[in-house]
Amino acid sequence: MKTFNIMLKSINDVKDFVNIVNKYDFDVDLTSGRYIVDAKSIMGIFSLDLSKPIKVEAHADDVEDFIKEVRPFIVE
């Protein structure tokens, strides 16, 4: 499992992120505060507080390609 933080600043960011996540077979969870949603669910993402960084948990061993694709959203 790989964990990192992202920021989704606009509706287009959310749409692009969901499109990327849906390319992969493994599960990806987003955590904001005490809420956890499926990263493949656009409605779930919109239920989170998008003004703060969101924790991403990718549930797979080989997530390098996924991380390369979502790199523009990653924050330290």
PDB file with one MODEL, atoms N, CA, C and O in Angstrom:
MODEL        1
ATOM      1  N   MET A   1       0.854  -1.189   0.000  1.00  0.00           N
ATOM      2  CA  MET A   1       0.000   0.000   0.000  1.00  0.00           C
ATOM      3  C   MET A   1       0.890   1.239   0.000  1.00  0.00           C
ATOM      4  O   MET A   1       1.906   1.283   0.694  1.00  0.00           O
ATOM      5  N   LYS A   2       0.506   2.230  -0.771  1.00  0.00           N
ATOM      6  CA  LYS A   2       1.245   3.496  -0.862  1.00  0.00           C
ATOM      7  C   LYS A   2       0.325   4.626  -0.433  1.00  0.00           C
ATOM      8  O   LYS A   2      -0.840   4.668  -0.829  1.00  0.00           O
ATOM      9  N   THR A   3       0.850   5.552   0.382  1.00  0.00           N
ATOM     10  CA  THR A   3       0.057   6.666   0.899  1.00  0.00           C
ATOM     11  C   THR A   3       0.747   7.986   0.567  1.00  0.00           C
ATOM     12  O   THR A   3       1.961   8.123   0.717  1.00  0.00           O
ATOM     13  N   PHE A   4      -0.055   8.962   0.108  1.00  0.00           N
ATOM     14  CA  PHE A   4       0.451  10.308  -0.158  1.00  0.00           C
ATOM     15  C   PHE A   4      -0.730  11.274  -0.134  1.00  0.00           C
ATOM     16  O   PHE A   4      -1.882  10.844  -0.083  1.00  0.00           O
ATOM     17  N   ASN A   5      -0.449  12.575  -0.170  1.00  0.00           N
ATOM     18  CA  ASN A   5      -1.498  13.599  -0.130  1.00  0.00           C
ATOM     19  C   ASN A   5      -1.653  14.286  -1.481  1.00  0.00           C
ATOM     20  O   ASN A   5      -0.689  14.468  -2.225  1.00  0.00           O
ATOM     21  N   ILE A   6      -2.908  14.666  -1.777  1.00  0.00           N
ATOM     22  CA  ILE A   6      -3.192  15.395  -3.015  1.00  0.00           C
ATOM     23  C   ILE A   6      -4.050  16.616  -2.702  1.00  0.00           C
ATOM     24  O   ILE A   6      -4.656  16.715  -1.634  1.00  0.00           O
ATOM     25  N   MET A   7      -4.086  17.535  -3.647  1.00  0.00           N
ATOM     26  CA  MET A   7      -5.027  18.664  -3.620  1.00  0.00           C
ATOM     27  C   MET A   7      -5.787  18.651  -4.931  1.00  0.00           C
ATOM     28  O   MET A   7      -5.196  18.550  -6.006  1.00  0.00           O
ATOM     29  N   LEU A   8      -7.110  18.756  -4.833  1.00  0.00           N
ATOM     30  CA  LEU A   8      -7.971  18.869  -6.010  1.00  0.00           C
ATOM     31  C   LEU A   8      -8.614  20.244  -5.949  1.00  0.00           C
ATOM     32  O   LEU A   8      -9.535  20.469  -5.163  1.00  0.00           O
ATOM     33  N   LYS A   9      -8.127  21.171  -6.783  1.00  0.00           N
ATOM     34  CA  LYS A   9      -8.493  22.580  -6.661  1.00  0.00           C
ATOM     35  C   LYS A   9      -9.700  22.994  -7.486  1.00  0.00           C
ATOM     36  O   LYS A   9     -10.248  24.077  -7.280  1.00  0.00           O
ATOM     37  N   SER A  10     -10.126  22.136  -8.426  1.00  0.00           N
ATOM     38  CA  SER A  10     -11.243  22.518  -9.293  1.00  0.00           C
ATOM     39  C   SER A  10     -12.058  21.284  -9.667  1.00  0.00           C
ATOM     40  O   SER A  10     -11.654  20.147  -9.422  1.00  0.00           O
ATOM     41  N   ILE A  11     -13.211  21.541 -10.265  1.00  0.00           N
ATOM     42  CA  ILE A  11     -14.062  20.449 -10.745  1.00  0.00           C
ATOM     43  C   ILE A  11     -13.313  19.625 -11.785  1.00  0.00           C
ATOM     44  O   ILE A  11     -13.415  18.398 -11.799  1.00  0.00           O
ATOM     45  N   ASN A  12     -12.560  20.294 -12.654  1.00  0.00           N
ATOM     46  CA  ASN A  12     -11.791  19.573 -13.669  1.00  0.00           C
ATOM     47  C   ASN A  12     -10.704  18.702 -13.050  1.00  0.00           C
ATOM     48  O   ASN A  12     -10.426  17.612 -13.549  1.00  0.00           O
ATOM     49  N   ASP A  13     -10.085  19.175 -11.963  1.00  0.00           N
ATOM     50  CA  ASP A  13      -9.095  18.353 -11.258  1.00  0.00           C
ATOM     51  C   ASP A  13      -9.747  17.063 -10.751  1.00  0.00           C
ATOM     52  O   ASP A  13      -9.182  15.979 -10.901  1.00  0.00           O
ATOM     53  N   VAL A  14     -10.919  17.180 -10.160  1.00  0.00           N
ATOM     54  CA  VAL A  14     -11.628  16.002  -9.639  1.00  0.00           C
ATOM     55  C   VAL A  14     -11.947  15.046 -10.786  1.00  0.00           C
ATOM     56  O   VAL A  14     -11.714  13.842 -10.677  1.00  0.00           O
ATOM     57  N   LYS A  15     -12.473  15.574 -11.871  1.00  0.00           N
ATOM     58  CA  LYS A  15     -12.829  14.743 -13.031  1.00  0.00           C
ATOM     59  C   LYS A  15     -11.593  14.044 -13.595  1.00  0.00           C
ATOM     60  O   LYS A  15     -11.634  12.845 -13.874  1.00  0.00           O
ATOM     61  N   ASP A  16     -10.500  14.778 -13.765  1.00  0.00           N
ATOM     62  CA  ASP A  16      -9.267  14.190 -14.296  1.00  0.00           C
ATOM     63  C   ASP A  16      -8.717  13.120 -13.367  1.00  0.00           C
ATOM     64  O   ASP A  16      -8.276  12.065 -13.821  1.00  0.00           O
ATOM     65  N   PHE A  17      -8.742  13.393 -12.050  1.00  0.00           N
ATOM     66  CA  PHE A  17      -8.246  12.429 -11.068  1.00  0.00           C
ATOM     67  C   PHE A  17      -9.065  11.138 -11.107  1.00  0.00           C
ATOM     68  O   PHE A  17      -8.497  10.046 -11.111  1.00  0.00           O
ATOM     69  N   VAL A  18     -10.386  11.254 -11.136  1.00  0.00           N
ATOM     70  CA  VAL A  18     -11.261  10.071 -11.175  1.00  0.00           C
ATOM     71  C   VAL A  18     -11.013   9.273 -12.452  1.00  0.00           C
ATOM     72  O   VAL A  18     -10.987   8.042 -12.414  1.00  0.00           O
ATOM     73  N   ASN A  19     -10.829   9.955 -13.582  1.00  0.00           N
ATOM     74  CA  ASN A  19     -10.546   9.252 -14.839  1.00  0.00           C
ATOM     75  C   ASN A  19      -9.242   8.467 -14.761  1.00  0.00           C
ATOM     76  O   ASN A  19      -9.158   7.354 -15.281  1.00  0.00           O
ATOM     77  N   ILE A  20      -8.224   9.036 -14.115  1.00  0.00           N
ATOM     78  CA  ILE A  20      -6.949   8.334 -13.945  1.00  0.00           C
ATOM     79  C   ILE A  20      -7.135   7.119 -13.046  1.00  0.00           C
ATOM     80  O   ILE A  20      -6.694   6.023 -13.392  1.00  0.00           O
ATOM     81  N   VAL A  21      -7.784   7.297 -11.895  1.00  0.00           N
ATOM     82  CA  VAL A  21      -7.958   6.200 -10.926  1.00  0.00           C
ATOM     83  C   VAL A  21      -8.723   5.041 -11.558  1.00  0.00           C
ATOM     84  O   VAL A  21      -8.408   3.879 -11.300  1.00  0.00           O
ATOM     85  N   ASN A  22      -9.719   5.345 -12.378  1.00  0.00           N
ATOM     86  CA  ASN A  22     -10.540   4.294 -12.973  1.00  0.00           C
ATOM     87  C   ASN A  22      -9.797   3.440 -13.995  1.00  0.00           C
ATOM     88  O   ASN A  22     -10.312   2.400 -14.405  1.00  0.00           O
ATOM     89  N   LYS A  23      -8.610   3.847 -14.414  1.00  0.00           N
ATOM     90  CA  LYS A  23      -7.798   3.041 -15.331  1.00  0.00           C
ATOM     91  C   LYS A  23      -7.175   1.837 -14.629  1.00  0.00           C
ATOM     92  O   LYS A  23      -6.772   0.875 -15.283  1.00  0.00           O
ATOM     93  N   TYR A  24      -7.096   1.889 -13.297  1.00  0.00           N
ATOM     94  CA  TYR A  24      -6.362   0.877 -12.535  1.00  0.00           C
ATOM     95  C   TYR A  24      -7.307  -0.078 -11.825  1.00  0.00           C
ATOM     96  O   TYR A  24      -8.389   0.308 -11.382  1.00  0.00           O
ATOM     97  N   ASP A  25      -6.870  -1.358 -11.724  1.00  0.00           N
ATOM     98  CA  ASP A  25      -7.705  -2.402 -11.133  1.00  0.00           C
ATOM     99  C   ASP A  25      -7.713  -2.384  -9.607  1.00  0.00           C
ATOM    100  O   ASP A  25      -8.657  -2.878  -8.990  1.00  0.00           O
ATOM    101  N   PHE A  26      -6.672  -1.821  -8.993  1.00  0.00           N
ATOM    102  CA  PHE A  26      -6.594  -1.853  -7.535  1.00  0.00           C
ATOM    103  C   PHE A  26      -7.488  -0.776  -6.904  1.00  0.00           C
ATOM    104  O   PHE A  26      -7.908   0.174  -7.565  1.00  0.00           O
ATOM    105  N   ASP A  27      -7.765  -0.955  -5.604  1.00  0.00           N
ATOM    106  CA  ASP A  27      -8.593  -0.002  -4.867  1.00  0.00           C
ATOM    107  C   ASP A  27      -7.768   1.202  -4.445  1.00  0.00           C
ATOM    108  O   ASP A  27      -6.595   1.081  -4.093  1.00  0.00           O
ATOM    109  N   VAL A  28      -8.407   2.373  -4.488  1.00  0.00           N
ATOM    110  CA  VAL A  28      -7.792   3.605  -4.020  1.00  0.00           C
ATOM    111  C   VAL A  28      -8.801   4.298  -3.120  1.00  0.00           C
ATOM    112  O   VAL A  28      -9.928   4.565  -3.537  1.00  0.00           O
ATOM    113  N   ASP A  29      -8.401   4.592  -1.877  1.00  0.00           N
ATOM    114  CA  ASP A  29      -9.265   5.285  -0.927  1.00  0.00           C
ATOM    115  C   ASP A  29      -8.756   6.698  -0.709  1.00  0.00           C
ATOM    116  O   ASP A  29      -7.551   6.951  -0.745  1.00  0.00           O
ATOM    117  N   LEU A  30      -9.695   7.625  -0.482  1.00  0.00           N
ATOM    118  CA  LEU A  30      -9.360   9.001  -0.120  1.00  0.00           C
ATOM    119  C   LEU A  30      -9.859   9.250   1.291  1.00  0.00           C
ATOM    120  O   LEU A  30     -10.989   8.893   1.623  1.00  0.00           O
ATOM    121  N   THR A  31      -9.021   9.863   2.127  1.00  0.00           N
ATOM    122  CA  THR A  31      -9.377  10.151   3.510  1.00  0.00           C
ATOM    123  C   THR A  31      -9.259  11.640   3.768  1.00  0.00           C
ATOM    124  O   THR A  31      -8.231  12.259   3.492  1.00  0.00           O
ATOM    125  N   SER A  32     -10.333  12.203   4.304  1.00  0.00           N
ATOM    126  CA  SER A  32     -10.341  13.618   4.699  1.00  0.00           C
ATOM    127  C   SER A  32     -11.025  13.689   6.054  1.00  0.00           C
ATOM    128  O   SER A  32     -12.229  13.455   6.164  1.00  0.00           O
ATOM    129  N   GLY A  33     -10.244  14.016   7.096  1.00  0.00           N
ATOM    130  CA  GLY A  33     -10.808  14.006   8.436  1.00  0.00           C
ATOM    131  C   GLY A  33     -11.202  12.592   8.803  1.00  0.00           C
ATOM    132  O   GLY A  33     -10.373  11.683   8.749  1.00  0.00           O
ATOM    133  N   ARG A  34     -12.460  12.393   9.179  1.00  0.00           N
ATOM    134  CA  ARG A  34     -12.906  11.040   9.545  1.00  0.00           C
ATOM    135  C   ARG A  34     -13.680  10.356   8.427  1.00  0.00           C
ATOM    136  O   ARG A  34     -14.263   9.292   8.632  1.00  0.00           O
ATOM    137  N   TYR A  35     -13.687  10.965   7.243  1.00  0.00           N
ATOM    138  CA  TYR A  35     -14.411  10.402   6.105  1.00  0.00           C
ATOM    139  C   TYR A  35     -13.454   9.680   5.165  1.00  0.00           C
ATOM    140  O   TYR A  35     -12.374  10.180   4.850  1.00  0.00           O
ATOM    141  N   ILE A  36     -13.868   8.498   4.723  1.00  0.00           N
ATOM    142  CA  ILE A  36     -13.109   7.717   3.745  1.00  0.00           C
ATOM    143  C   ILE A  36     -14.049   7.409   2.585  1.00  0.00           C
ATOM    144  O   ILE A  36     -15.149   6.896   2.787  1.00  0.00           O
ATOM    145  N   VAL A  37     -13.604   7.729   1.362  1.00  0.00           N
ATOM    146  CA  VAL A  37     -14.432   7.455   0.180  1.00  0.00           C
ATOM    147  C   VAL A  37     -13.602   6.724  -0.867  1.00  0.00           C
ATOM    148  O   VAL A  37     -12.372   6.766  -0.846  1.00  0.00           O
ATOM    149  N   ASP A  38     -14.287   6.062  -1.772  1.00  0.00           N
ATOM    150  CA  ASP A  38     -13.665   5.384  -2.911  1.00  0.00           C
ATOM    151  C   ASP A  38     -13.219   6.453  -3.911  1.00  0.00           C
ATOM    152  O   ASP A  38     -14.023   7.289  -4.325  1.00  0.00           O
ATOM    153  N   ALA A  39     -11.944   6.429  -4.299  1.00  0.00           N
ATOM    154  CA  ALA A  39     -11.409   7.439  -5.220  1.00  0.00           C
ATOM    155  C   ALA A  39     -11.996   7.310  -6.623  1.00  0.00           C
ATOM    156  O   ALA A  39     -11.821   8.208  -7.446  1.00  0.00           O
ATOM    157  N   LYS A  40     -12.687   6.209  -6.907  1.00  0.00           N
ATOM    158  CA  LYS A  40     -13.302   6.023  -8.222  1.00  0.00           C
ATOM    159  C   LYS A  40     -14.701   6.640  -8.278  1.00  0.00           C
ATOM    160  O   LYS A  40     -15.353   6.618  -9.322  1.00  0.00           O
ATOM    161  N   SER A  41     -15.157   7.189  -7.153  1.00  0.00           N
ATOM    162  CA  SER A  41     -16.499   7.776  -7.056  1.00  0.00           C
ATOM    163  C   SER A  41     -16.417   9.302  -7.071  1.00  0.00           C
ATOM    164  O   SER A  41     -15.968   9.919  -6.105  1.00  0.00           O
ATOM    165  N   ILE A  42     -16.853   9.898  -8.171  1.00  0.00           N
ATOM    166  CA  ILE A  42     -16.810  11.357  -8.279  1.00  0.00           C
ATOM    167  C   ILE A  42     -17.723  11.998  -7.234  1.00  0.00           C
ATOM    168  O   ILE A  42     -17.384  13.044  -6.680  1.00  0.00           O
ATOM    169  N   MET A  43     -18.863  11.390  -6.963  1.00  0.00           N
ATOM    170  CA  MET A  43     -19.778  11.938  -5.956  1.00  0.00           C
ATOM    171  C   MET A  43     -19.162  11.820  -4.554  1.00  0.00           C
ATOM    172  O   MET A  43     -19.323  12.715  -3.724  1.00  0.00           O
ATOM    173  N   GLY A  44     -18.467  10.725  -4.300  1.00  0.00           N
ATOM    174  CA  GLY A  44     -17.796  10.561  -3.013  1.00  0.00           C
ATOM    175  C   GLY A  44     -16.750  11.638  -2.787  1.00  0.00           C
ATOM    176  O   GLY A  44     -16.642  12.185  -1.689  1.00  0.00           O
ATOM    177  N   ILE A  45     -15.978  11.944  -3.823  1.00  0.00           N
ATOM    178  CA  ILE A  45     -14.939  12.972  -3.703  1.00  0.00           C
ATOM    179  C   ILE A  45     -15.565  14.330  -3.413  1.00  0.00           C
ATOM    180  O   ILE A  45     -15.042  15.088  -2.595  1.00  0.00           O
ATOM    181  N   PHE A  46     -16.675  14.648  -4.070  1.00  0.00           N
ATOM    182  CA  PHE A  46     -17.315  15.943  -3.836  1.00  0.00           C
ATOM    183  C   PHE A  46     -17.915  16.057  -2.429  1.00  0.00           C
ATOM    184  O   PHE A  46     -18.269  17.154  -1.997  1.00  0.00           O
ATOM    185  N   SER A  47     -18.031  14.934  -1.714  1.00  0.00           N
ATOM    186  CA  SER A  47     -18.535  14.994  -0.338  1.00  0.00           C
ATOM    187  C   SER A  47     -17.416  15.360   0.649  1.00  0.00           C
ATOM    188  O   SER A  47     -17.684  15.609   1.824  1.00  0.00           O
ATOM    189  N   LEU A  48     -16.169  15.391   0.173  1.00  0.00           N
ATOM    190  CA  LEU A  48     -15.027  15.712   1.039  1.00  0.00           C
ATOM    191  C   LEU A  48     -14.761  17.214   1.053  1.00  0.00           C
ATOM    192  O   LEU A  48     -15.247  17.953   0.197  1.00  0.00           O
ATOM    193  N   ASP A  49     -13.982  17.649   2.037  1.00  0.00           N
ATOM    194  CA  ASP A  49     -13.545  19.043   2.130  1.00  0.00           C
ATOM    195  C   ASP A  49     -12.362  19.218   1.182  1.00  0.00           C
ATOM    196  O   ASP A  49     -11.241  18.833   1.515  1.00  0.00           O
ATOM    197  N   LEU A  50     -12.603  19.799   0.000  1.00  0.00           N
ATOM    198  CA  LEU A  50     -11.564  19.925  -1.017  1.00  0.00           C
ATOM    199  C   LEU A  50     -10.648  21.132  -0.793  1.00  0.00           C
ATOM    200  O   LEU A  50      -9.742  21.377  -1.589  1.00  0.00           O
ATOM    201  N   SER A  51     -10.881  21.885   0.288  1.00  0.00           N
ATOM    202  CA  SER A  51     -10.016  23.035   0.573  1.00  0.00           C
ATOM    203  C   SER A  51      -8.746  22.605   1.321  1.00  0.00           C
ATOM    204  O   SER A  51      -7.839  23.412   1.521  1.00  0.00           O
ATOM    205  N   LYS A  52      -8.685  21.338   1.729  1.00  0.00           N
ATOM    206  CA  LYS A  52      -7.533  20.811   2.471  1.00  0.00           C
ATOM    207  C   LYS A  52      -6.944  19.637   1.702  1.00  0.00           C
ATOM    208  O   LYS A  52      -7.624  19.024   0.879  1.00  0.00           O
ATOM    209  N   PRO A  53      -5.664  19.319   1.972  1.00  0.00           N
ATOM    210  CA  PRO A  53      -5.078  18.126   1.330  1.00  0.00           C
ATOM    211  C   PRO A  53      -5.858  16.864   1.698  1.00  0.00           C
ATOM    212  O   PRO A  53      -6.378  16.742   2.807  1.00  0.00           O
ATOM    213  N   ILE A  54      -5.930  15.948   0.769  1.00  0.00           N
ATOM    214  CA  ILE A  54      -6.650  14.684   0.941  1.00  0.00           C
ATOM    215  C   ILE A  54      -5.627  13.558   0.908  1.00  0.00           C
ATOM    216  O   ILE A  54      -4.751  13.527   0.043  1.00  0.00           O
ATOM    217  N   LYS A  55      -5.745  12.632   1.858  1.00  0.00           N
ATOM    218  CA  LYS A  55      -4.829  11.489   1.903  1.00  0.00           C
ATOM    219  C   LYS A  55      -5.291  10.418   0.925  1.00  0.00           C
ATOM    220  O   LYS A  55      -6.465  10.048   0.903  1.00  0.00           O
ATOM    221  N   VAL A  56      -4.365   9.929   0.124  1.00  0.00           N
ATOM    222  CA  VAL A  56      -4.636   8.867  -0.851  1.00  0.00           C
ATOM    223  C   VAL A  56      -3.980   7.588  -0.352  1.00  0.00           C
ATOM    224  O   VAL A  56      -2.821   7.597   0.061  1.00  0.00           O
ATOM    225  N   GLU A  57      -4.731   6.485  -0.391  1.00  0.00           N
ATOM    226  CA  GLU A  57      -4.186   5.164  -0.074  1.00  0.00           C
ATOM    227  C   GLU A  57      -4.424   4.262  -1.274  1.00  0.00           C
ATOM    228  O   GLU A  57      -5.560   3.885  -1.563  1.00  0.00           O
ATOM    229  N   ALA A  58      -3.346   3.918  -1.971  1.00  0.00           N
ATOM    230  CA  ALA A  58      -3.444   3.007  -3.120  1.00  0.00           C
ATOM    231  C   ALA A  58      -3.115   1.600  -2.628  1.00  0.00           C
ATOM    232  O   ALA A  58      -2.014   1.351  -2.137  1.00  0.00           O
ATOM    233  N   HIS A  59      -4.069   0.685  -2.761  1.00  0.00           N
ATOM    234  CA  HIS A  59      -3.940  -0.665  -2.217  1.00  0.00           C
ATOM    235  C   HIS A  59      -3.377  -1.631  -3.256  1.00  0.00           C
ATOM    236  O   HIS A  59      -4.089  -2.488  -3.780  1.00  0.00           O
ATOM    237  N   ALA A  60      -2.078  -1.475  -3.542  1.00  0.00           N
ATOM    238  CA  ALA A  60      -1.383  -2.364  -4.470  1.00  0.00           C
ATOM    239  C   ALA A  60       0.108  -2.255  -4.208  1.00  0.00           C
ATOM    240  O   ALA A  60       0.572  -1.302  -3.581  1.00  0.00           O
ATOM    241  N   ASP A  61       0.847  -3.234  -4.690  1.00  0.00           N
ATOM    242  CA  ASP A  61       2.296  -3.208  -4.508  1.00  0.00           C
ATOM    243  C   ASP A  61       2.985  -2.351  -5.561  1.00  0.00           C
ATOM    244  O   ASP A  61       3.924  -1.619  -5.251  1.00  0.00           O
ATOM    245  N   ASP A  62       2.519  -2.441  -6.810  1.00  0.00           N
ATOM    246  CA  ASP A  62       3.144  -1.707  -7.901  1.00  0.00           C
ATOM    247  C   ASP A  62       2.252  -0.539  -8.318  1.00  0.00           C
ATOM    248  O   ASP A  62       1.348  -0.696  -9.138  1.00  0.00           O
ATOM    249  N   VAL A  63       2.520   0.629  -7.743  1.00  0.00           N
ATOM    250  CA  VAL A  63       1.687   1.807  -8.028  1.00  0.00           C
ATOM    251  C   VAL A  63       2.481   2.923  -8.701  1.00  0.00           C
ATOM    252  O   VAL A  63       2.020   4.063  -8.766  1.00  0.00           O
ATOM    253  N   GLU A  64       3.684   2.596  -9.205  1.00  0.00           N
ATOM    254  CA  GLU A  64       4.545   3.636  -9.786  1.00  0.00           C
ATOM    255  C   GLU A  64       3.902   4.341 -10.972  1.00  0.00           C
ATOM    256  O   GLU A  64       3.982   5.565 -11.078  1.00  0.00           O
ATOM    257  N   ASP A  65       3.262   3.584 -11.873  1.00  0.00           N
ATOM    258  CA  ASP A  65       2.607   4.206 -13.033  1.00  0.00           C
ATOM    259  C   ASP A  65       1.470   5.119 -12.585  1.00  0.00           C
ATOM    260  O   ASP A  65       1.283   6.209 -13.126  1.00  0.00           O
ATOM    261  N   PHE A  66       0.719   4.660 -11.593  1.00  0.00           N
ATOM    262  CA  PHE A  66      -0.380   5.459 -11.046  1.00  0.00           C
ATOM    263  C   PHE A  66       0.151   6.770 -10.461  1.00  0.00           C
ATOM    264  O   PHE A  66      -0.406   7.838 -10.714  1.00  0.00           O
ATOM    265  N   ILE A  67       1.222   6.684  -9.683  1.00  0.00           N
ATOM    266  CA  ILE A  67       1.791   7.883  -9.059  1.00  0.00           C
ATOM    267  C   ILE A  67       2.297   8.860 -10.113  1.00  0.00           C
ATOM    268  O   ILE A  67       2.138  10.071  -9.963  1.00  0.00           O
ATOM    269  N   LYS A  68       2.904   8.341 -11.181  1.00  0.00           N
ATOM    270  CA  LYS A  68       3.362   9.223 -12.265  1.00  0.00           C
ATOM    271  C   LYS A  68       2.196   9.996 -12.870  1.00  0.00           C
ATOM    272  O   LYS A  68       2.324  11.182 -13.175  1.00  0.00           O
ATOM    273  N   GLU A  69       1.061   9.325 -13.043  1.00  0.00           N
ATOM    274  CA  GLU A  69      -0.099   9.979 -13.655  1.00  0.00           C
ATOM    275  C   GLU A  69      -0.735  11.016 -12.746  1.00  0.00           C
ATOM    276  O   GLU A  69      -1.226  12.034 -13.233  1.00  0.00           O
ATOM    277  N   VAL A  70      -0.739  10.785 -11.434  1.00  0.00           N
ATOM    278  CA  VAL A  70      -1.380  11.728 -10.509  1.00  0.00           C
ATOM    279  C   VAL A  70      -0.395  12.736  -9.917  1.00  0.00           C
ATOM    280  O   VAL A  70      -0.772  13.549  -9.073  1.00  0.00           O
ATOM    281  N   ARG A  71       0.865  12.686 -10.356  1.00  0.00           N
ATOM    282  CA  ARG A  71       1.892  13.595  -9.834  1.00  0.00           C
ATOM    283  C   ARG A  71       1.468  15.067  -9.812  1.00  0.00           C
ATOM    284  O   ARG A  71       1.801  15.758  -8.850  1.00  0.00           O
ATOM    285  N   PRO A  72       0.749  15.587 -10.822  1.00  0.00           N
ATOM    286  CA  PRO A  72       0.361  17.019 -10.769  1.00  0.00           C
ATOM    287  C   PRO A  72      -0.516  17.370  -9.562  1.00  0.00           C
ATOM    288  O   PRO A  72      -0.577  18.536  -9.170  1.00  0.00           O
ATOM    289  N   PHE A  73      -1.192  16.387  -8.969  1.00  0.00           N
ATOM    290  CA  PHE A  73      -2.086  16.653  -7.833  1.00  0.00           C
ATOM    291  C   PHE A  73      -1.400  16.463  -6.479  1.00  0.00           C
ATOM    292  O   PHE A  73      -1.939  16.882  -5.454  1.00  0.00           O
ATOM    293  N   ILE A  74      -0.222  15.839  -6.459  1.00  0.00           N
ATOM    294  CA  ILE A  74       0.449  15.481  -5.206  1.00  0.00           C
ATOM    295  C   ILE A  74       1.032  16.728  -4.539  1.00  0.00           C
ATOM    296  O   ILE A  74       1.642  17.577  -5.188  1.00  0.00           O
ATOM    297  N   VAL A  75       0.822  16.811  -3.217  1.00  0.00           N
ATOM    298  CA  VAL A  75       1.403  17.874  -2.404  1.00  0.00           C
ATOM    299  C   VAL A  75       2.227  17.230  -1.293  1.00  0.00           C
ATOM    300  O   VAL A  75       1.968  16.097  -0.890  1.00  0.00           O
ATOM    301  N   GLU A  76       3.213  17.963  -0.810  1.00  0.00           N
ATOM    302  CA  GLU A  76       4.083  17.430   0.257  1.00  0.00           C
ATOM    303  C   GLU A  76       3.517  17.776   1.611  1.00  0.00           C
ATOM    304  O   GLU A  76       4.101  17.418   2.634  1.00  0.00           O
TER     305      GLU A  76
ENDMDL
END
